[in-house]
Amino acid sequence: MSRDEGEQEPVVVRDRRRIDPETGQRRVPEDGGETQVAESMSGTLDEELLQQAEQAAPQEDSGAGQDGAQAALQQQVDELTADLKRVTAEYANYRKRVERDREAVISTAKAGVASDLLTVLDDVERAEAHGDLTGAFKAVTDKLIASLGSAGLEPFGAEGDEFDPSVHEAVQHATSPEVSGPTVTTVLRRGYRFDDRVLRPAMVAVTDHEPAAEPAADEADGSAQG
């Protein structure tokens, strides 16, 4: 056997993969044309890699687009939720303000009607003081006073009350050692308030404290000499 016959032909490996494993790009044949590659495991694998590479890029873009759309949708939901809370709070404040205004209007209207009836109540009180409030007239008067009281009308001013210039109108003044401070001793006209509003102050006579008179000096000297 000769040396040439004993030597084997070198093994040549041709890289026929269509996708460059380093760059991931599709290879272009050097001759500028399409090379016909026999159907083999290498060719099938290249086609699968190419197909997967082409499908992966749209999926990545689609996933990023979905994340961006979801973030924008969540932001819109948060903005709408904040707007809804603000509108709800504004409506609640509006309802409270309307309710307060309505109650104020009703209270003012009732106070106006009660104020017009104060002179009638004065006549009724004088008739009762003279013993003329009897029979059916007294029954009607009691119902009127009860209705006004349930609506919020309240009389005030009685003998023995401490004088309060915010609700009492003093028309007479006297002094006496029997009182410790300014005291209402006579009620000339009863006062009335409606809820927290004073419709009319009570007209009263006030007695202030006066220290007791000390014995005269000569009386004290005469007692000492005796």
N, CA and C of each residue as an Amber inpcrd file, in Angstrom:
protein
   678
   0.8740000  -1.1920000   0.0000000   0.0000000   0.0000000   0.0000000
   0.8940000   1.2190000   0.0000000   0.6180000   2.1350000  -0.9390000
   1.3980000   3.3650000  -1.0390000   0.9000000   4.3960000  -0.0670000
   1.7230000   5.4070000   0.1520000   1.3490000   6.4910000   1.1030000
   0.1400000   7.2570000   0.6210000   0.0690000   7.4280000  -0.7130000
  -1.0900000   8.2040000  -1.2280000  -2.3780000   7.4460000  -1.0400000
  -2.2310000   6.0800000  -1.1750000  -3.4410000   5.2880000  -1.0090000
  -3.8600000   5.2430000   0.4380000  -2.8640000   5.3230000   1.3960000
  -3.2270000   5.2500000   2.8180000  -3.8280000   6.5280000   3.3720000
  -3.5560000   7.6240000   2.7260000  -4.1070000   8.8920000   3.2340000
  -5.5800000   9.0170000   2.8480000  -6.3560000   9.5360000   3.7700000
  -7.7990000   9.7690000   3.5290000  -8.0300000  11.2110000   3.1180000
  -9.0510000  11.3690000   2.3570000  -9.4040000  12.7260000   1.9200000
  -9.8800000  13.5480000   3.1220000  -9.4390000  14.7710000   3.2100000
  -9.8740000  15.6220000   4.3570000 -11.3820000  15.8470000   4.3380000
 -11.9270000  15.9460000   5.5420000 -13.3790000  16.1840000   5.6910000
 -13.6580000  17.6840000   5.5940000 -14.5000000  18.0430000   4.6900000
 -14.8530000  19.4600000   4.4920000 -16.2590000  19.6930000   5.0530000
 -16.3610000  20.6220000   5.9810000 -17.6620000  20.9630000   6.5800000
 -18.1300000  22.3030000   6.0350000 -19.2120000  22.2770000   5.3730000
 -19.7510000  23.5120000   4.8040000 -20.9200000  24.0020000   5.6790000
 -20.8060000  25.2320000   6.0870000 -21.8710000  25.8370000   6.9190000
 -22.9640000  26.3700000   6.0020000 -24.0050000  25.5660000   5.9130000
 -25.1210000  25.9500000   5.0270000 -26.2980000  26.5580000   5.7980000
 -26.0590000  26.9460000   7.0230000 -27.1640000  27.5670000   7.7790000
 -27.5020000  28.9380000   7.1960000 -28.7810000  29.1790000   7.0640000
 -29.2110000  30.4410000   6.4630000 -29.1760000  31.6090000   7.4710000
 -29.1230000  31.2720000   8.7430000 -29.0900000  32.2980000   9.7890000
 -27.7150000  32.3080000  10.3910000 -27.0850000  33.4720000  10.4040000
 -25.7760000  33.6070000  11.0090000 -25.9410000  33.4840000  12.5190000
 -25.2860000  32.4720000  13.1680000 -25.4910000  32.2790000  14.6210000
 -24.9400000  33.4170000  15.4520000 -24.0220000  34.2140000  14.8960000
 -23.4310000  35.2990000  15.6670000 -24.2500000  36.5760000  15.5700000
 -24.7210000  36.9200000  14.3880000 -25.4790000  38.1760000  14.1880000
 -26.9730000  37.9660000  14.2150000 -27.4180000  36.7510000  13.9670000
 -28.8460000  36.4990000  13.9240000 -29.5010000  36.9780000  12.6430000
 -28.7230000  37.4440000  11.6740000 -29.2600000  37.9220000  10.4020000
 -29.2450000  36.7810000   9.3710000 -30.0740000  36.9760000   8.3910000
 -30.1460000  35.9830000   7.3030000 -28.9570000  36.1870000   6.3660000
 -28.3080000  35.0620000   6.0320000 -27.1430000  35.1230000   5.1700000
 -27.5520000  35.3090000   3.7040000 -26.7020000  36.0550000   2.9810000
 -26.9010000  36.2620000   1.5400000 -25.8260000  35.4800000   0.8080000
 -26.1810000  34.6340000  -0.1460000 -25.1620000  33.8500000  -0.8800000
 -24.1470000  34.7790000  -1.5260000 -22.8800000  34.3130000  -1.5830000
 -21.8060000  35.1330000  -2.1170000 -21.9760000  35.4010000  -3.6000000
 -22.5610000  34.4320000  -4.3260000 -22.7190000  34.6290000  -5.7610000
 -23.8760000  35.5250000  -6.0950000 -24.6240000  36.0640000  -5.0770000
 -25.7320000  36.9980000  -5.3120000 -27.0130000  36.3280000  -5.7070000
 -27.0650000  35.0130000  -5.8640000 -28.2870000  34.3170000  -6.2550000
 -28.7450000  33.3920000  -5.1710000 -29.8470000  32.7640000  -5.3890000
 -30.4070000  31.8260000  -4.4400000 -29.7680000  30.4660000  -4.6700000
 -29.1830000  29.9020000  -3.6210000 -28.5400000  28.5900000  -3.6920000
 -29.5550000  27.5240000  -3.3340000 -29.6120000  26.5570000  -4.1690000
 -30.5230000  25.4580000  -3.9210000 -29.8910000  24.5330000  -2.9010000
 -30.5450000  24.3670000  -1.7390000 -30.0290000  23.5280000  -0.6600000
 -30.8950000  22.2910000  -0.5600000 -30.2330000  21.1750000  -0.4860000
 -30.9780000  19.9250000  -0.3780000 -31.7070000  19.8720000   0.9410000
 -32.8240000  19.1450000   0.8980000 -33.6080000  19.0200000   2.1040000
 -32.8290000  18.1960000   3.1050000 -32.4710000  18.7610000   4.2460000
 -31.6800000  18.0760000   5.2560000 -32.0810000  18.5940000   6.6180000
 -31.4940000  17.9840000   7.6320000 -31.7700000  18.4390000   8.9880000
 -31.2710000  19.8390000   9.2000000 -30.0990000  20.1940000   8.5750000
 -29.5640000  21.5420000   8.7250000 -30.4700000  22.5600000   8.0880000
 -30.9620000  22.2530000   6.8980000 -31.8600000  23.1970000   6.2220000
 -33.1600000  23.3800000   6.9660000 -33.7040000  22.2860000   7.4670000
 -34.9620000  22.3810000   8.2350000 -34.7670000  23.2040000   9.4910000
 -33.6460000  23.0110000  10.1760000 -33.3760000  23.7730000  11.3950000
 -33.2260000  25.2530000  11.0910000 -32.5600000  25.5860000   9.9800000
 -32.4110000  26.9880000   9.6090000 -33.7530000  27.6370000   9.3450000
 -34.6150000  26.9080000   8.6590000 -35.9350000  27.4670000   8.3790000
 -36.7260000  27.7070000   9.6630000 -36.6200000  26.7710000  10.5890000
 -37.3360000  26.9460000  11.8580000 -36.7830000  28.1280000  12.6360000
 -35.4330000  28.2570000  12.6460000 -34.8410000  29.4000000  13.3440000
 -35.2510000  30.7040000  12.7140000 -35.3020000  30.7420000  11.3890000
 -35.7150000  31.9570000  10.6950000 -37.1630000  32.3080000  11.0060000
 -38.0110000  31.2740000  11.0050000 -39.4280000  31.5120000  11.2940000
 -39.6370000  32.0020000  12.7220000 -38.8910000  31.3880000  13.6550000
 -39.0170000  31.8160000  15.0550000 -38.5150000  33.2440000  15.2470000
 -37.4190000  33.5800000  14.5210000 -36.8930000  34.9390000  14.6370000
 -37.8720000  35.9610000  14.0790000 -38.5360000  35.5930000  12.9710000
 -39.5110000  36.5200000  12.3820000 -40.7390000  36.6720000  13.2560000
 -41.1340000  35.6030000  13.9720000 -42.3270000  35.6730000  14.8330000
 -42.0270000  36.3410000  16.1640000 -40.7580000  36.2510000  16.6180000
 -40.4270000  36.7970000  17.9420000 -40.5040000  38.3040000  17.9640000
 -40.0420000  38.9400000  16.8580000 -40.0400000  40.4080000  16.8300000
 -41.4420000  40.9900000  16.9310000 -42.4370000  40.5220000  16.1420000
 -43.7990000  41.0680000  16.3050000 -44.3790000  40.8130000  17.6740000
 -44.0470000  39.6410000  18.2770000 -44.6020000  39.3510000  19.6030000
 -44.0530000  40.3090000  20.6450000 -42.7140000  40.6060000  20.5320000
 -42.1440000  41.5680000  21.4700000 -42.7760000  42.9350000  21.3020000
 -42.9480000  43.3620000  20.0430000 -43.5820000  44.6570000  19.7970000
 -45.0170000  44.6590000  20.2960000 -45.7010000  43.5250000  20.0770000
 -47.0950000  43.4500000  20.5320000 -47.1790000  43.4990000  22.0470000
 -46.2440000  42.8010000  22.7450000 -46.2600000  42.8320000  24.2090000
 -45.9890000  44.2160000  24.7540000 -45.0290000  44.9310000  24.1620000
 -44.7450000  46.2910000  24.6090000 -45.9330000  47.2070000  24.3520000
 -46.5920000  47.0010000  23.2050000 -47.7690000  47.8230000  22.9060000
 -48.9070000  47.5660000  23.8750000 -49.0960000  46.2980000  24.2560000
 -50.1590000  45.9700000  25.2100000 -49.8720000  46.5860000  26.5790000
 -48.5890000  46.5330000  27.0140000 -48.2390000  47.1420000  28.2980000
 -48.4830000  48.6420000  28.2800000 -48.1250000  49.2980000  27.1770000
 -48.3620000  50.7410000  27.0810000 -49.8360000  51.0770000  27.0740000
 -50.6380000  50.2670000  26.3570000 -52.0780000  50.5170000  26.3120000
 -52.7140000  50.2980000  27.6770000 -52.2360000  49.2650000  28.3910000
 -52.7760000  49.0020000  29.7290000 -52.4340000  50.1270000  30.7010000
 -51.2110000  50.6540000  30.5980000 -50.8160000  51.7660000  31.4680000
 -51.6400000  53.0140000  31.1680000 -51.8800000  53.2760000  29.8760000
 -52.6900000  54.4470000  29.5160000 -54.1210000  54.2790000  29.9900000
 -54.6540000  53.0440000  29.8760000 -56.0150000  52.7880000  30.3380000
 -56.1320000  52.9450000  31.8480000 -55.1040000  52.4610000  32.5820000
 -55.1230000  52.6020000  34.0400000 -55.0560000  54.0670000  34.4510000
 -54.2660000  54.8530000  33.7460000 -54.1830000  56.2830000  34.0350000
 -55.5140000  56.9680000  33.7970000 -56.1920000  56.5790000  32.7190000
 -57.5010000  57.1620000  32.4320000 -58.5240000  56.7860000  33.5000000
 -58.4510000  55.5240000  33.9610000 -59.3610000  55.0850000  35.0290000
 -59.1040000  55.8720000  36.3080000 -57.8290000  56.0840000  36.6460000
 -57.4930000  56.8490000  37.8530000 -57.9960000  58.2880000  37.7490000
 -57.8500000  58.8970000  36.5800000 -58.3240000  60.2710000  36.4020000
 -59.8380000  60.3550000  36.5250000 -60.5480000  59.3970000  35.9240000
 -62.0080000  59.3960000  36.0070000 -62.4720000  59.1480000  37.4420000
 -61.7490000  58.2730000  38.1640000 -62.1040000  58.0110000  39.5670000
 -61.9210000  59.2670000  40.4140000 -60.8100000  59.9780000  40.1870000
 -60.5750000  61.2200000  40.9320000 -61.6480000  62.2600000  40.6050000
 -62.0410000  62.3560000  39.3340000 -63.0970000  63.2980000  38.9530000
 -64.4190000  62.9240000  39.6150000 -64.7110000  61.6340000  39.6610000
 -65.9580000  61.1860000  40.2840000 -65.9800000  61.5110000  41.7700000
 -64.8540000  61.2920000  42.4600000 -64.7980000  61.6130000  43.8950000
 -64.9650000  63.1130000  44.1180000 -64.3440000  63.9210000  43.2680000
 -64.4510000  65.3710000  43.4290000 -65.8940000  65.8360000  43.2000000
 -66.5300000  65.3150000  42.1670000 -67.9120000  65.7080000  41.8780000
 -68.8400000  65.2480000  42.9990000 -68.5890000  64.0460000  43.5320000
 -69.4230000  63.5450000  44.6290000 -69.2980000  64.4350000  45.8650000
 -68.0630000  64.8420000  46.1830000 -67.8530000  65.7200000  47.3410000
 -68.5010000  67.0830000  47.1200000 -68.3880000  67.6200000  45.9160000
 -69.0120000  68.9110000  45.6160000 -70.5320000  68.8170000  45.7130000
 -71.0980000  67.7110000  45.2600000 -72.5540000  67.5570000  45.3300000
 -73.0200000  67.4150000  46.7730000 -72.2350000  66.6800000  47.5920000
 -72.5970000  66.5420000  49.0070000 -72.5570000  67.8990000  49.7080000
 -71.5370000  68.7030000  49.4290000 -71.4570000  70.0440000  50.0200000
 -72.6000000  70.9240000  49.5240000 -72.9660000  70.7650000  48.2570000
 -74.0790000  71.5450000  47.7090000 -75.3870000  71.1860000  48.4030000
 -75.6070000  69.9020000  48.6260000 -76.8410000  69.4800000  49.2980000
 -76.8980000  70.0170000  50.7260000 -75.7410000  69.9680000  51.4290000
 -75.7210000  70.4970000  52.7960000 -76.0020000  71.9960000  52.7990000
 -75.4120000  72.7260000  51.8590000 -75.6290000  74.1680000  51.7940000
 -77.0880000  74.4890000  51.4770000 -77.6710000  73.7400000  50.5510000
 -79.0810000  73.9580000  50.2080000 -79.9770000  73.6540000  51.3990000
 -79.6400000  72.5840000  52.1380000 -80.4510000  72.2200000  53.3040000
 -80.3610000  73.3000000  54.3840000 -79.1550000  73.8340000  54.6090000
 -79.0160000  74.9150000  55.5940000 -79.7930000  76.1480000  55.1660000
 -79.7130000  76.4930000  53.8880000 -80.4480000  77.6620000  53.4050000
 -81.9520000  77.4470000  53.5320000 -82.3910000  76.2350000  53.2470000
 -83.8320000  75.9520000  53.3470000 -84.3130000  76.0660000  54.7920000
 -83.5260000  75.5000000  55.7150000 -83.9040000  75.5920000  57.1290000
 -83.8780000  77.0400000  57.6130000 -82.9160000  77.8220000  57.1320000
 -82.8470000  79.2280000  57.5330000 -84.0550000  80.0040000  57.0340000
 -84.4820000  79.7190000  55.8030000 -85.6570000  80.4040000  55.2520000
 -86.9050000  80.0420000  56.0410000 -87.0500000  78.7420000  56.3580000
 -88.2200000  78.3040000  57.1200000 -88.2210000  78.9300000  58.5100000
 -87.0450000  78.9380000  59.1720000 -86.9650000  79.5160000  60.5110000
 -87.2790000  81.0090000  60.4860000 -86.7960000  81.7210000  59.4680000
 -87.0760000  83.1560000  59.3740000 -88.5640000  83.4130000  59.1620000
 -89.1810000  82.5830000  58.3360000 -90.6220000  82.7460000  58.0830000
 -91.4280000  82.4880000  59.3560000 -91.0850000  81.4360000  60.0980000
 -91.7910000  81.1480000  61.3480000 -91.5830000  82.2610000  62.3670000
 -90.3470000  82.7600000  62.4520000 -90.0630000  83.8390000  63.4000000
 -90.8540000  85.0890000  63.0470000 -91.0140000  85.3540000  61.7460000
 -91.7960000  86.5220000  61.3390000 -93.2600000  86.4030000  61.7550000
 -93.8340000  85.2130000  61.5720000 -95.2370000  85.0010000  61.9740000
 -95.3790000  85.1130000  63.4930000 -94.4360000  84.5010000  64.2210000
 -94.5080000  84.5690000  65.6840000 -94.3340000  85.9930000  66.1820000
 -93.4810000  86.7700000  65.5350000 -93.2810000  88.1610000  65.9450000
 -94.5540000  88.9840000  65.7730000 -95.3130000  88.7020000  64.7150000
 -96.5760000  89.4290000  64.5060000 -97.6250000  89.0710000  65.5470000
 -97.4890000  87.9140000  66.1750000 -98.4800000  87.4730000  67.1650000
 -98.1130000  87.8620000  68.6000000 -96.9880000  88.5500000  68.7930000
 -96.5830000  88.9000000  70.1570000 -97.5660000  89.8550000  70.8120000
 -98.0830000  90.7920000  70.0520000 -99.0600000  91.7280000  70.6400000
-100.3360000  90.9930000  71.0550000-100.6930000  89.9640000  70.2730000
-101.8700000  89.1610000  70.6530000-101.6010000  88.4270000  71.9610000
-100.3960000  87.9010000  72.1120000-100.0520000  87.2160000  73.3520000
-100.0290000  88.1830000  74.5300000 -99.6240000  89.4330000  74.3010000
 -99.6650000  90.4280000  75.3810000-101.1000000  90.6790000  75.8320000
-102.0250000  90.7910000  74.8760000-103.4400000  90.9950000  75.2250000
-103.9890000  89.7950000  75.9810000-103.5910000  88.5980000  75.5490000
-104.0530000  87.3950000  76.2330000-103.5340000  87.3600000  77.6650000
-102.2800000  87.7580000  77.8680000-101.6980000  87.7480000  79.2100000
-102.3920000  88.7670000  80.1150000-102.7040000  89.9220000  79.5650000
-103.4130000  90.9280000  80.3740000-104.8250000  90.4590000  80.6980000
-105.5000000  89.8260000  79.7420000-106.8510000  89.3110000  80.0090000
-106.8150000  88.2370000  81.0910000-105.7800000  87.4010000  81.0690000
-105.6680000  86.3710000  82.1000000-105.4040000  86.9900000  83.4630000
-104.6050000  88.0710000  83.4900000-104.3280000  88.7320000  84.7680000
-105.5850000  89.3530000  85.3690000-106.5280000  89.8000000  84.5130000
-107.7680000  90.4010000  85.0060000-108.8860000  89.3750000  85.1820000
-108.6080000  88.0990000  84.9190000-109.6160000  87.0660000  85.1100000
-110.6110000  86.9810000  83.9750000-110.3050000  87.5540000  82.8120000
-111.2380000  87.5200000  81.6950000-110.9930000  86.3500000  80.7410000
-109.9500000  85.5680000  80.9690000-109.6170000  84.4650000  80.0800000
-110.2930000  83.1980000  80.6010000-111.4850000  82.9410000  80.1370000
-112.2630000  81.8010000  80.6130000-112.9970000  81.1560000  79.4420000
-113.5400000  79.9710000  79.7030000-114.3950000  79.2940000  78.7350000
-113.6740000  78.9080000  77.4410000-114.4420000  79.0300000  76.3480000
-113.9280000  78.6470000  75.0270000-112.7590000  79.5320000  74.6020000
-112.8000000  80.7980000  75.0260000-111.7170000  81.7070000  74.6810000
-110.3970000  81.2200000  75.2670000-110.4410000  80.6990000  76.4800000
-109.2230000  80.1830000  77.1180000-108.7360000  78.9210000  76.4170000
-109.6610000  78.0790000  75.9750000-109.2670000  76.8450000  75.2910000
-108.5550000  77.1510000  73.9720000-109.1030000  78.1260000  73.2350000
-108.4690000  78.5100000  71.9640000-107.0890000  79.1340000  72.2260000
-107.0010000  79.9530000  73.2830000-105.7350000  80.6010000  73.6150000
-104.6750000  79.5840000  74.0050000-105.0860000  78.5790000  74.7640000
-104.1280000  77.5370000  75.1540000-103.5970000  76.7770000  73.9370000
-104.4560000  76.5070000  72.9680000-104.0190000  75.8130000  71.7540000
-103.0510000  76.6880000  70.9430000-103.3440000  77.9890000  70.8970000
-102.4690000  78.8990000  70.1650000-101.0910000  78.9640000  70.8000000
-101.0510000  79.0900000  72.1210000 -99.7710000  79.1680000  72.8230000
 -99.0000000  77.8590000  72.6750000 -99.7050000  76.7250000  72.7170000
 -99.0390000  75.4300000  72.5690000 -98.4640000  75.2630000  71.1580000
 -99.2040000  75.7140000  70.1540000 -98.7230000  75.6030000  68.7690000
 -97.4900000  76.4670000  68.5450000 -97.5120000  77.6790000  69.0970000
 -96.3500000  78.5570000  68.9600000 -95.1440000  77.9960000  69.7100000
 -95.3990000  77.3890000  70.8650000 -94.3050000  76.7950000  71.6170000
 -93.6720000  75.6060000  70.8820000 -94.5060000  74.7700000  70.2640000
 -93.9620000  73.6340000  69.5180000 -93.2020000  74.0850000  68.2810000
 -93.5730000  75.2540000  67.7370000 -92.8590000  75.7920000  66.5670000
 -91.5080000  76.3880000  66.9460000 -91.2820000  76.6860000  68.2360000
 -89.9960000  77.2220000  68.6630000 -90.0610000  78.5280000  69.4340000
 -91.2660000  79.0510000  69.6830000 -91.3990000  80.3030000  70.4260000
 -91.2870000  80.0290000  71.9230000 -90.4590000  80.8150000  72.6040000
 -90.2150000  80.6020000  74.0270000 -90.2550000  81.9350000  74.7630000
 -91.1170000  82.0670000  75.7910000 -91.1330000  83.3090000  76.5760000
 -90.0270000  83.2860000  77.6230000 -89.5710000  84.4550000  78.0280000
 -88.5710000  84.5460000  79.0870000 -88.7780000  85.8650000  79.8170000
 -88.1970000  85.9310000  81.0130000 -88.3380000  87.1170000  81.8520000
 -89.2410000  86.8230000  83.0350000 -88.6530000  86.6850000  84.1980000
 -89.4390000  86.4120000  85.4010000 -88.7790000  87.1330000  86.5690000
 -89.5690000  87.4340000  87.5690000 -89.0450000  88.1110000  88.7480000
 -88.0270000  87.2160000  89.4500000 -86.9220000  87.8200000  89.8420000
 -85.8530000  87.0750000  90.4890000 -84.7330000  86.6740000  89.5380000
 -84.9270000  86.8510000  88.2330000 -83.8530000  86.5390000  87.2810000
 -82.7100000  87.5400000  87.4210000 -81.5140000  87.0720000  87.1700000
 -80.3810000  87.9890000  87.1380000 -80.4730000  88.8630000  85.8950000
 -80.2370000  90.1540000  86.0800000 -80.3780000  91.0840000  84.9600000
 -79.3280000  90.7960000  83.8890000 -79.8080000  90.6720000  82.6360000
 -78.9290000  90.4220000  81.4930000 -79.2730000  91.4520000  80.4170000
 -78.4010000  92.4080000  80.1550000 -78.7320000  93.4670000  79.2020000
 -78.9550000  92.9640000  77.7750000 -78.5110000  91.7280000  77.4620000
 -78.7170000  91.2070000  76.1100000 -80.1400000  90.7370000  75.8810000
 -80.8780000  90.4550000  76.9690000 -82.2600000  89.9870000  76.8170000
 -83.2480000  90.8000000  77.6600000 -82.7570000  91.6890000  78.4970000
 -83.6290000  92.5010000  79.3560000 -83.4810000  93.9710000  78.9930000
 -84.6090000  94.6520000  78.9810000 -84.6300000  96.1040000  78.7720000
 -85.0810000  96.7520000  80.0810000 -84.1340000  97.4000000  80.7790000
 -84.4410000  97.9930000  82.0840000 -85.0640000  99.3710000  81.8870000
 -86.2830000  99.5510000  82.3970000 -86.9730000 100.8400000  82.3030000
 -87.1230000 101.4840000  83.6820000 -86.8600000 100.7270000  84.7260000
 -86.9000000 101.2670000  86.0850000 -85.6970000 100.7050000  86.8510000
 -85.2050000 101.5280000  87.7740000 -84.0210000 101.1060000  88.5170000
 -84.1890000 101.5080000  89.9820000 -83.8050000 100.6090000  90.8870000
 -83.8840000 100.8730000  92.3200000 -82.7290000 100.1390000  92.9910000
 -82.5300000 100.4470000  94.2650000 -81.4820000  99.7900000  95.0290000
 -82.0800000  99.2110000  96.2970000 -81.4460000  98.1570000  96.7730000
 -81.9510000  97.5180000  97.9850000 -80.8440000  96.6240000  98.5510000
 -80.7290000  96.5670000  99.8700000 -79.7440000  95.6570000 100.4760000
 -80.1900000  94.1930000 100.4410000 -81.3780000  93.9420000  99.9700000
 -81.9110000  92.5790000  99.9750000 -81.4460000  91.7570000  98.7710000
 -80.8420000  92.4200000  97.8060000 -80.3570000  91.6950000  96.6270000
 -78.8380000  91.7820000  96.6030000 -78.2130000  90.7780000  96.0270000
 -76.7480000  90.7360000  95.9720000 -76.1890000  91.3490000  94.6960000
 -77.0180000  91.5970000  93.7170000 -76.5760000  92.1640000  92.4530000
 -77.7740000  92.6040000  91.6400000 -77.5680000  93.1000000  90.4280000
 -78.6930000  93.5320000  89.5880000 -79.6870000  92.3900000  89.3860000
 -80.9100000  92.6110000  89.8160000 -81.9240000  91.5620000  89.7910000
 -83.2300000  92.1180000  89.2290000 -83.9080000  91.2970000  88.4500000
 -85.2210000  91.6710000  87.9140000 -86.2350000  91.5380000  89.0440000
 -86.8400000  92.6440000  89.3880000 -87.8380000  92.6230000  90.4700000
 -89.2630000  92.7640000  89.9490000 -89.4290000  93.3160000  88.7630000
 -90.7660000  93.4600000  88.1820000 -90.6600000  93.2450000  86.6700000
 -91.5780000  92.4560000  86.1120000 -91.6450000  92.2220000  84.6670000
 -92.8110000  93.0360000  84.1300000 -92.5050000  94.0670000  83.3470000
 -93.5460000  94.9160000  82.7820000 -94.0650000  94.3590000  81.4490000
 -93.2060000  93.6700000  80.7260000 -93.6240000  93.0380000  79.4680000
 -92.6980000  91.8430000  79.2260000 -93.3320000  90.7020000  78.9660000
 -92.5570000  89.4790000  78.7940000 -91.7560000  89.5160000  77.4840000
 -90.5760000  88.9190000  77.5320000 -89.7640000  88.8170000  76.3200000
 -89.9650000  87.4710000  75.6410000 -89.5930000  87.4030000  74.3500000
 -89.7630000  86.1620000  73.5870000 -88.5330000  85.9350000  72.7120000
 -88.1850000  84.6630000  72.5650000 -87.1290000  84.2520000  71.6330000
 -87.6640000  83.1110000  70.7740000 -87.1530000  83.0540000  69.5560000
 -87.5230000  81.9720000  68.6400000 -86.2430000  81.2330000  68.2770000
 -86.1690000  79.9780000  68.7200000 -84.9260000  79.2080000  68.6110000
 -83.8280000  79.9710000  69.3560000 -82.7930000  80.4170000  68.6560000
 -81.7140000  81.1680000  69.3030000 -81.8070000  82.6680000  69.0450000
 -82.8830000  83.1080000  68.4160000 -83.0300000  84.5210000  68.0490000
 -83.9770000  85.2110000  69.0190000 -83.5500000  86.3430000  69.5690000
 -84.3910000  87.1240000  70.4790000 -85.3160000  87.9980000  69.6330000
 -86.6180000  87.7080000  69.7250000 -87.5860000  88.5080000  68.9700000
 -87.8800000  89.8270000  69.6740000 -87.8970000  89.7720000  70.9920000
 -88.2130000  90.9890000  71.7570000 -87.6300000  90.8420000  73.1590000
 -86.8590000  91.8400000  73.6370000 -86.3400000  91.7470000  75.0020000
 -87.4590000  91.9630000  76.0170000 -87.2400000  91.4550000  77.2000000
 -88.2140000  91.6360000  78.2750000 -88.0410000  93.0280000  78.8910000
 -89.1620000  93.7090000  79.0720000 -89.1490000  95.0300000  79.6940000
 -89.3100000  94.8370000  81.2040000 -88.2870000  95.2670000  81.9760000
 -88.2600000  94.9260000  83.4020000 -87.8410000  96.1300000  84.2370000
 -88.0840000  95.9970000  85.5340000 -87.5530000  96.9210000  86.5370000
 -86.4360000  96.1880000  87.2700000 -85.3330000  96.8810000  87.4720000
 -84.1310000  96.2490000  88.0250000 -83.8160000  96.8790000  89.3860000
 -83.4530000  96.0270000  90.3040000 -83.0220000  96.4820000  91.6220000
 -81.5770000  96.0500000  91.8240000 -80.7480000  97.0500000  92.2000000
 -79.3280000  96.7680000  92.3950000 -79.0170000  96.7080000  93.8790000
 -77.8900000  96.1360000  94.2070000 -77.5120000  95.9770000  95.6070000
 -77.0850000  97.3150000  96.2060000 -77.5520000  97.5520000  97.4170000
 -77.1690000  98.7480000  98.1720000 -76.7110000  98.3030000  99.5510000
 -75.4920000  98.6490000  99.9420000 -75.0260000  98.2360000 101.2780000
 -75.9230000  98.8020000 102.3740000 -76.0390000  98.0660000 103.4670000
 -76.8700000  98.5230000 104.5890000 -76.2400000  99.7550000 105.2280000
 -77.1020000 100.7320000 105.6490000 -76.6130000 101.9810000 106.2500000
 -76.0430000 101.6970000 107.6340000 -74.8630000 102.2800000 107.8960000
 -74.2470000 102.1120000 109.2160000 -74.9120000 103.0700000 110.2220000
 -74.9460000 102.7280000 111.5090000 -75.5370000 103.6180000 112.5150000
 -74.8030000 104.9590000 112.5350000 -75.5430000 106.0250000 112.8260000
 -74.9450000 107.3650000 112.8560000 -73.8830000 107.4360000 113.9500000
 -72.9150000 108.3030000 113.7590000 -71.7890000 108.4100000 114.7110000
 -72.2470000 108.9480000 116.0420000 -73.2190000 109.9000000 116.0570000
 -73.6560000 110.4650000 117.3340000 -74.4280000 109.4380000 118.1320000
 -75.1950000 108.5800000 117.4230000 -75.9200000 107.5410000 118.1510000
 -74.9160000 106.5780000 118.7990000 -73.8410000 106.3220000 118.1110000
 -72.8330000 105.4200000 118.6670000 -72.1580000 106.0760000 119.8870000
 -71.8840000 107.4020000 119.8260000 -71.2590000 108.0810000 120.9580000
 -72.1870000 108.1390000 122.1480000 -73.4910000 108.4440000 121.9210000
 -74.4350000 108.5130000 123.0280000 -74.5650000 107.1660000 123.7220000
 -74.5370000 106.1140000 122.9440000 -74.6540000 104.7820000 123.5470000
 -73.4280000 104.5050000 124.3940000 -72.2790000 104.9740000 123.9380000
 -71.0460000 104.7160000 124.6870000 -71.0630000 105.4940000 126.0170000
 -71.5660000 106.7880000 126.0320000 -71.5940000 107.5710000 127.2630000
 -72.6010000 107.0200000 128.2340000 -73.6900000 106.5450000 127.7380000
 -74.7180000 105.9940000 128.6390000 -74.2410000 104.7270000 129.2690000
